[in-house]
Amino acid sequence: MNRKITVRPETEQDVKRIEEITVSAFADHPHSNQTEHLLVAGLRHQGALALSLVAETGGHVVGHIAFSEVTINGEHLSWYGLAPLSVDPGFQNQGIGSELMRAGLHAIREMGARGCVLVGEPQFYGRFGFTSEKALTMKGVPPEYFLILSLDGSIPSGNVEHHKIFSEIG
């Protein structure tokens, strides 16, 4: 379907719709404990939501992507975690998630990010350059699903941790 997709920063008016999209997008996901919407709200509340973008089509918000800073061996090294990426189930498989990915990665590059990590499907995220890398790990995550993308050509080594809200809610 050829819809015009606009990606923009979230506004306060988008918060409820972002929650609805996130809940519905993960409702039947086999590897979800259905707390992704709580992560977004917690990051926003803690001031740790470094980047939050929405996708609109036809004047309606239909997707969302969130980034927050991660630590590597306890240090902030300008690496970000992508979590979550949500698209309204009625709009999935139409390129909206890909548009959010491209816009989000461009935006964090502009913010000076050195890299990005995520937990996800290698088949989807691989098309954006994400790979598994033995030098970086995340406790409790199978290495094949812990994916990284260096934005400056360097890859640090060590254990990656998301903001504390991930362990409090997750």
N, C-alpha and C positions, 0 to 999 in steps of 0.2 A: 504494500500500500504506500502510495506517495503522499504522505502528509508533511506539511511544514512543521518542523520541530524547532522550538526555541528553547535554548538552555540559558538560565539566568540564576543569580543568587537568590536564595530563599528570602522571603519577607515574613514578617510576623503573621500576616494573613494566610500564609501557606502552612503553618505549623500543624493545624488539625488535619489538613489534607495529606501532608507528608505521613502523619501517623496512620491514617486510613490506608494509604498505599502500601506502607511498610508491613502492616498487619496482614493485608490481603495477599501481598506478594510472597510472604513466607508461611502462610497458613498451612499449605500442604507440602512444604519443603522437607525432604527426608532427613536433612542434617541440621534442622533448626529446632531450637527450643522455644520459638515464638516470642523471644524477648528483644528482637532487633529494634522495635519501636521504642522500647525502654532505653536502649543504648543511645539512640539518637537524642531522646529527651534528656537523658542524664548528661551526655556530652554538652548539649546546649546549655543546660542549667549550670554546669560546672565551668562554663566559658572555655571548654576544650574542643568545641566543634570548629576546627580550623577553616574548613570550607564546606559549605552546604549549598548544593545546586539543585534546581528543579528543572524538569523538562515539561514544556507546555506544547500542546497541539490543539488546534481548534478552540483556543481560549481556556483550556482546562489543564490543570497540573496532572500529569500522568506518570511521572517518574521522579526519582530522587537519588542523589549520591552524596555520601558524607566522607570527609577525611578528618583525621585527628593525628596529632603528632605522636610518634612512638619513641620508645627509648631502645637503645642497643647497649647491652651491658650496663644499664642504668643511666646512660648518658643521652642527652638530646643532641642528635647529629643531623638535624634537618631532614629526617626521614619521616614519612607519613604512612598511616594505615588507612586503607580504603575499607570502610565498613559502615553501613551496608550500602549496596546498590539495589534499588527497588523499582520495579515497573509494575503499574496496575495490570493485573492479569488479563484484562480485556485489551491491553495494548502491547502485550509481550510479542516477541518475534517480529517486530516491525522496525527495528533499528534504533529504538529509543535508548536502550541500555548502552549501545555502542556510542551514540551521540553523547550521552552523559559521561562515558569513559573518556572519550577524546577531549571533551571540554574540561573535565576534572583534571586530567593529567596536564593539559596545557596550563590551567590555572595554578596548579601547585608548582609547576616549573617557574611560572612568573613570580611566585612567592619565594623562590629560592630553594625549593626542595631539592635534595640530593638523591632521593629515591623514594620508592613506595612499596609497601608490602600489603598482602591480603591473604585471606584464606578463601579458596574458591576452586572452581572447576578449571583445570589446566586447559581444556579444549576451548573454553570461552575466552579466558584471560590471556592465553598464549598469543592470540591474534593481535594483542596490544603490546607484545614484547615481554610479558611476564614469564618467568621460568622459576624452577626450584633451584636453590643454590645451597650447597652444603655448608658454606661459611656462615650463613644466617639460619637460625632455628627459632621456633616458637614452641615452648613447652606444651605438651599435650596435643600438638597438631601433627598429623602425618606429613612427612616431608614433601610428598608429592602434591599436597594441597596447600602448602605454605609457599606462596609465590612472591617473587620480588622483581622489581624493575629499577635498575640504576638509571638515574637521570643525568649523572655527571661522569659516568664511566668507571667510578670506583665502587667497590663493594666491601663494606666493613665486615668484620666477623664477630659472632657472638649471639647472645640470646636477645630476641626482640620481645618487647612487652608493650601492649596497648595501654591506654589510660586506665587507671585503677577501676573506673566504672565498669569495664568489661568483666573483671573478676567479681565485682560486687553484684552484678546483675546476671552474668552469664551462667 
